[in-house]
Amino acid sequence: MTTLFDALAAYRICAKAEGKSPKTIKWVTSSVIYFSNFLGDNPDIEAITANDLRRFTIGLQDTHKFSHHPFNKPQQAKLSPQSINTYCRAIGAFFGYLHCEGLIESNPMEKVKMPRVPQKIVPAFSEREIEKLLAQPDKRRDRGFRDYALLITFIDTGARLSELAGLKESDVDLEAGYLRVTGRGSKERYIPFGQKVAKALLKYRLKHRPQPLATDRFWLTVDGRPLDPGRIEKIVGEYCKKAGRKRGKTIEETTQWVVTVSADDEEAFRRVIRALVKKYRAPRTTYATLGSDERAGSNPASFPAAIGERARLPS
């Protein structure tokens, strides 16, 4: 093994054998390929130094969004600190993995400090903003009611985008009042929901959910196919715009964080939940299973008694 691509091929084989998630493998692979393109000519793995990653980081800071995207047009805005940090962490993880497996003698990235990411306070919804957002879908139509059920489930549970998108019909227990979701690292956990969500999910299942087409997913398109995460995120963004909020304002920014904070920033996820609990005076134990897999309930019977007292969602 002499080249970066040889090392990448070895990483993919080992990662798949160890059961790493396809998203993790894709994240590392795409970042390393981007790094290789920056270095040029598929360099020898032993010739790569820490300064190469530092030069790559500086180059990313001057790169415009979607500069190398195959479909989207480049934008005037430059890459965010979060995106740059993500690239560097993936490359660092790649070299750390090679070193641990004995595929390289030393890890050149070991002493490289990752770029800092600014800490931003995520604002919570106001009651009026929630009312306005939930009033946008046309609940008389199948698609509109599905979207309403999605929105109210996001707000009430704080579930991650990938978790809700991956829900199967058997994962929704309306009688017990919980969702069984699969999160990071293929770890299962239970998330409770309140009566308003239970009512919305029941009505969606019985009246507005189409006949599935060879799938057991819970959320479906109007023609019965699985609703993918990208489409769900787009649905939420569209309703935020209809509610009269532009990018960067409270309702859209908060909704995007509740939807997409997922794998990248666990602390931000916790801040959102704490803000919602404080804003709507819901018992703190209501969200005891949210915020980290360590605290997540592994058994619905372990949920607190206050579980039925949800945040005060409008009718």
Buried (B, 14 or more C-beta within 10 A) or exposed (E): BEBBBBBBEBBBEBBEEEEBBEEBBEBBBEBBEBBBEBBEEBBEBBEBEBEBBBEBBEEBEEBEBBBEEEEEEEEEEBBEBEBBBBBBBBBBBBBBBBBEEEBBEEBBBEEBEBBEBEEEEBBBBBEEBBBBBBEBBEBEEBBBBBBBBBBBBBBBBBBBBBBBBBBBBEBBBEEBBBBBBBBBEEEEBBBBBBEBBBBBBBBBBEEBBBEBEEEEBBBBBEEBBBBBBEEBBEBBBEBBEEBEBEEEBBBBBBBBBBBBBBBEBBEBBBBBBBBBBEBBEBBEBBBBBBBEBEEBBEEBEEBBEBBBBBBEBEE
